[in-house]
Amino acid sequence: MKKILALPAVVLATSVLLAACGNNETASDKQAGTSAAQSETQTSTETADAADQEATGSEYTTAVDGYRSFAIEQIDEFVKQTEKFTDAVKAGDLETAKSLYAPARMYYERIEPVAEALGDLDPNIDARDGDVEAADWRGFHRIEKALWEDKTTEGMTEFADTLLSDAKLLRAKVETMDIDASLMVTGAVELLNEVSSSKVTGEEERYSHTDLYDFAANVEGAREIYNLLKDDLAAKDKDLNQQIAERFDALEKELAPFKDGDGYVSYEKLKDEDVRKLSQNLDALAEPLSNMGQVLGV
């Protein structure tokens, strides 16, 4: 009986094993199919993202090329004007050095986001007292303190030479630095933040009180970026483009009465009401300008 009963048991066991193998193969096939589908989906997504990035990059090529040309033009002039300024400092010509200080800085202030993207160049050129360790403080504001507060050029030769060297290094690096639409849009917003945080408050030029030169140059730099991207922006959001243009106009109109020849009046001549109106116009522009990057997709 055991032998007779043993055959069906073997057959049953074999059937169970075969069924199990069949189930395992089916599950394995399904898993393989799912993995293949997931891999295909991931590859498609990555391909689409790469295509979008390539499309976005090529979409703003004209604007990026235009901004690089603008930055190089400004830095070329910045080096020339800085050399005149540092020559006057080294010659001990206090009044000439004072007269050249703010105009030379305007070329830098227009393209400051470029310098900020190049490591220590911005603090080396533009740090104020307290921004860096005392032993590391150099650049324009170190000399500004000597000219206006100490009323001398003595001891400034080394700082003048270092400033000019840093200006020339900025010129050399800008040729090969990566500039894209994202840097431009972020830079425009940062320029207005600079005005809001230090220029309109009179903290930037604490010795010379030439803050309005910097104010105007920062706004001009931001406007140049907007001008290079405005056609792309108008194609995607006509209302936002118009709002930004109108608020640039309003801010520039508010600043215009403070022009004085080729420059601007001392910050000390501003009344509280003047500062309040300038700040209001600045804030009114900063809000829509901060949305430009999102609309452009950069």
C-alpha positions as CSV (number, residue, x, y, z in Angstrom):
1,M,0.0,0.0,0.0
2,K,2.8,2.3,0.7
3,K,4.3,1.8,-2.8
4,I,0.8,2.2,-4.5
5,L,0.2,5.3,-2.4
6,A,3.7,6.6,-2.9
7,L,3.3,7.3,-6.7
8,P,0.5,9.9,-6.4
9,A,2.4,11.6,-3.7
10,V,5.5,11.9,-5.9
11,V,3.4,13.2,-8.8
12,L,1.6,15.7,-6.5
13,A,4.9,16.9,-5.1
14,T,6.3,17.3,-8.6
15,S,3.2,19.2,-9.8
16,V,3.5,21.6,-6.8
17,L,7.2,22.2,-7.7
18,L,6.4,22.7,-11.3
19,A,3.6,25.1,-10.5
20,A,5.8,27.0,-8.1
21,C,8.5,27.3,-10.7
22,G,5.9,28.5,-13.2
23,N,4.7,31.1,-10.7
24,N,8.2,32.2,-10.0
25,E,9.0,32.6,-13.7
26,T,5.8,34.6,-14.1
27,A,6.6,36.9,-11.2
28,S,10.2,37.3,-12.5
29,D,8.9,38.2,-15.9
30,K,6.5,40.8,-14.5
31,Q,9.3,42.2,-12.4
32,A,11.7,42.4,-15.3
33,G,9.0,44.1,-17.4
34,T,8.3,46.6,-14.6
35,S,12.0,47.4,-14.3
36,A,12.3,47.9,-18.0
37,A,9.3,50.2,-18.1
38,Q,10.7,52.2,-15.1
39,S,14.1,52.5,-16.8
40,E,12.5,53.6,-20.0
41,T,10.4,56.2,-18.2
42,Q,13.4,57.5,-16.3
43,T,15.4,57.7,-19.5
44,S,12.6,59.6,-21.2
45,T,12.4,62.0,-18.3
46,E,16.1,62.7,-18.3
47,T,16.1,63.1,-22.1
48,A,13.2,65.6,-21.8
49,D,14.9,67.5,-19.0
50,A,18.2,67.7,-21.0
51,A,16.2,68.9,-24.0
52,D,14.4,71.6,-21.9
53,Q,17.8,72.8,-20.5
54,E,19.3,72.9,-23.9
55,A,16.3,74.7,-25.3
56,T,16.3,77.2,-22.3
57,G,20.1,77.8,-22.8
58,S,19.8,78.4,-26.5
59,E,16.7,80.6,-26.1
60,Y,18.7,83.3,-24.2
61,T,22.0,83.0,-26.2
62,T,21.5,86.5,-27.6
63,A,20.9,88.1,-24.2
64,V,23.8,86.2,-22.6
65,D,26.2,87.3,-25.4
66,G,24.9,90.8,-25.0
67,Y,25.5,90.8,-21.3
68,R,29.0,89.5,-21.7
69,S,29.8,92.3,-24.1
70,F,28.3,94.8,-21.7
71,A,30.3,93.4,-18.8
72,I,33.6,93.5,-20.7
73,E,32.9,97.1,-21.9
74,Q,32.2,98.2,-18.3
75,I,35.3,96.4,-16.9
76,D,37.6,97.8,-19.6
77,E,36.5,101.3,-18.6
78,F,36.7,100.4,-14.9
79,V,40.4,99.4,-15.3
80,K,41.2,102.7,-17.1
81,Q,39.4,104.9,-14.6
82,T,40.8,103.0,-11.6
83,E,44.3,103.5,-13.0
84,K,43.7,107.2,-13.2
85,F,42.4,107.2,-9.6
86,T,45.3,105.1,-8.2
87,D,47.8,107.3,-10.1
88,A,46.4,110.3,-8.4
89,V,46.5,108.6,-5.0
90,K,50.2,107.6,-5.5
91,A,51.0,111.1,-6.7
92,G,49.6,112.5,-3.5
93,D,47.0,114.6,-5.4
94,L,44.2,114.4,-2.8
95,E,41.6,116.5,-4.6
96,T,42.1,114.8,-7.9
97,A,41.8,111.4,-6.3
98,K,38.6,112.5,-4.6
99,S,37.1,113.7,-7.8
100,L,37.9,110.4,-9.6
101,Y,36.8,108.0,-6.8
102,A,33.0,107.8,-7.4
103,P,33.0,107.9,-11.2
104,A,35.5,105.0,-11.3
105,R,33.4,103.0,-9.0
106,M,30.2,103.4,-11.1
107,Y,31.7,101.0,-13.8
108,Y,32.2,98.4,-11.1
109,E,28.8,98.9,-9.5
110,R,27.0,98.2,-12.8
111,I,28.5,94.7,-13.1
112,E,29.1,93.8,-9.5
113,P,27.3,90.4,-9.8
114,V,30.0,89.4,-12.2
115,A,32.7,90.1,-9.6
116,E,30.7,88.4,-6.9
117,A,30.7,85.2,-8.9
118,L,34.5,85.3,-9.0
119,G,35.6,84.3,-5.5
120,D,37.3,86.9,-3.4
121,L,37.4,89.7,-6.0
122,D,34.4,91.5,-4.7
123,P,35.5,91.8,-1.1
124,N,39.1,92.6,-2.2
125,I,37.7,95.5,-4.3
126,D,34.6,96.6,-2.5
127,A,34.7,95.6,1.2
128,R,33.7,98.2,3.7
129,D,35.3,98.6,7.2
130,G,34.0,95.6,9.2
131,D,33.1,93.4,6.2
132,V,36.4,91.6,6.5
133,E,39.1,91.2,9.1
134,A,41.0,94.4,9.6
135,A,44.3,92.9,8.3
136,D,42.5,91.9,5.1
137,W,40.8,95.2,4.5
138,R,41.8,96.8,1.2
139,G,40.2,98.2,-2.0
140,F,38.2,101.3,-2.7
141,H,36.8,101.8,0.8
142,R,40.2,101.5,2.5
143,I,41.4,104.4,0.3
144,E,38.1,106.3,0.7
145,K,38.7,106.4,4.5
146,A,42.2,107.8,4.0
147,L,41.0,110.5,1.5
148,W,38.0,111.8,3.3
149,E,38.4,111.0,7.0
150,D,42.2,111.1,7.4
151,K,42.5,113.7,4.6
152,T,45.7,112.2,3.2
153,T,47.1,109.9,0.6
154,E,50.0,108.9,2.8
155,G,50.4,105.1,3.3
156,M,48.1,104.4,0.4
157,T,50.5,103.5,-2.4
158,E,50.4,99.7,-1.6
159,F,46.6,99.8,-1.4
160,A,46.4,101.7,-4.7
161,D,48.7,99.2,-6.5
162,T,46.7,96.2,-5.1
163,L,43.4,97.8,-6.1
164,L,44.6,98.2,-9.7
165,S,45.9,94.7,-9.7
166,D,42.6,93.3,-8.6
167,A,40.8,95.4,-11.2
168,K,43.0,93.9,-13.9
169,L,42.5,90.4,-12.6
170,L,38.7,90.9,-12.8
171,R,39.2,91.9,-16.5
172,A,41.3,88.8,-17.2
173,K,38.8,86.4,-15.5
174,V,35.6,87.8,-17.2
175,E,36.6,86.5,-20.6
176,T,36.2,82.9,-19.6
177,M,33.7,82.9,-16.8
178,D,30.4,81.1,-17.2
179,I,27.6,83.6,-17.8
180,D,24.0,82.4,-18.3
181,A,20.5,83.8,-18.0
182,S,20.2,82.6,-14.4
183,L,23.2,84.7,-13.4
184,M,21.8,87.7,-15.2
185,V,18.3,87.5,-13.6
186,T,19.8,86.8,-10.1
187,G,22.3,89.6,-10.7
188,A,19.5,92.1,-11.5
189,V,17.7,91.3,-8.2
190,E,21.0,91.4,-6.3
191,L,21.8,94.8,-7.6
192,L,18.5,96.2,-6.3
193,N,19.1,94.4,-3.0
194,E,22.5,96.2,-2.8
195,V,20.7,99.6,-3.3
196,S,18.1,98.7,-0.7
197,S,20.6,97.4,1.9
198,S,23.4,100.0,1.8
199,K,23.1,102.7,-0.9
200,V,19.7,104.2,-0.1
201,T,20.6,104.1,3.6
202,G,23.9,106.0,3.1
203,E,26.0,103.1,4.6
204,E,28.0,102.2,1.5
205,E,30.0,105.4,1.2
206,R,30.2,106.3,4.8
207,Y,33.2,108.7,4.4
208,S,32.7,110.3,0.9
209,H,28.9,110.2,1.0
210,T,28.9,109.4,-2.8
211,D,26.2,106.8,-2.3
212,L,23.9,108.1,-5.1
213,Y,26.6,107.3,-7.7
214,D,26.5,103.7,-6.6
215,F,22.7,103.8,-6.4
216,A,22.4,105.0,-10.0
217,A,25.0,102.5,-11.3
218,N,23.3,99.6,-9.6
219,V,20.0,100.5,-11.1
220,E,21.6,101.0,-14.6
221,G,23.2,97.6,-14.3
222,A,19.9,96.0,-13.4
223,R,18.1,97.9,-16.2
224,E,20.7,96.6,-18.8
225,I,19.9,93.0,-17.8
226,Y,16.2,93.7,-18.1
227,N,16.6,95.4,-21.5
228,L,18.5,92.3,-22.8
229,L,15.8,89.9,-21.6
230,K,12.6,92.1,-22.0
231,D,11.6,90.7,-25.4
232,D,11.8,87.1,-24.1
233,L,9.8,88.2,-21.0
234,A,7.2,90.1,-23.1
235,A,6.6,86.9,-25.1
236,K,5.8,85.0,-21.9
237,D,4.2,87.6,-19.7
238,K,3.3,90.9,-21.3
239,D,1.8,92.4,-18.2
240,L,4.8,91.7,-16.0
241,N,7.2,93.1,-18.7
242,Q,5.2,96.3,-18.8
243,Q,5.0,96.6,-15.0
244,I,8.8,96.3,-14.7
245,A,9.4,98.8,-17.5
246,E,7.1,101.4,-15.8
247,R,8.7,100.9,-12.4
248,F,12.2,101.3,-13.8
249,D,11.0,104.6,-15.4
250,A,9.4,105.7,-12.1
251,L,12.6,105.0,-10.1
252,E,14.8,106.8,-12.6
253,K,12.5,109.8,-12.6
254,E,12.7,109.9,-8.8
255,L,16.5,109.8,-8.9
256,A,16.9,112.4,-11.7
257,P,16.6,115.6,-9.6
258,F,19.7,114.6,-7.6
259,K,22.0,114.6,-10.6
260,D,24.7,117.2,-10.4
261,G,26.6,117.7,-13.7
262,D,28.0,114.3,-14.6
263,G,27.5,113.0,-11.1
264,Y,25.2,113.2,-8.2
265,V,24.8,115.3,-5.1
266,S,26.1,114.2,-1.7
267,Y,23.9,111.8,0.2
268,E,24.0,114.3,3.1
269,K,21.8,116.6,1.0
270,L,19.0,114.1,0.9
271,K,16.0,114.8,3.2
272,D,14.2,112.0,5.0
273,E,11.3,112.4,2.5
274,D,13.7,112.0,-0.4
275,V,15.0,108.7,1.1
276,R,11.5,107.5,1.7
277,K,10.3,108.1,-1.9
278,L,13.5,106.5,-3.3
279,S,13.0,103.5,-1.1
280,Q,9.3,103.2,-2.1
281,N,10.1,103.3,-5.8
282,L,12.9,100.8,-5.3
283,D,10.7,98.3,-3.4
284,A,8.0,98.8,-6.1
285,L,10.4,97.7,-8.8
286,A,12.1,94.9,-6.8
287,E,8.9,92.9,-6.3
288,P,8.0,92.3,-10.0
289,L,11.7,92.1,-11.0
290,S,12.1,89.2,-8.6
291,N,9.4,87.3,-10.6
292,M,11.2,87.6,-13.9
293,G,13.4,84.5,-13.4
294,Q,10.4,82.2,-12.7
295,V,8.5,83.4,-15.8
296,L,11.6,82.9,-18.0
297,G,12.2,79.5,-16.5
298,V,15.8,80.2,-15.4
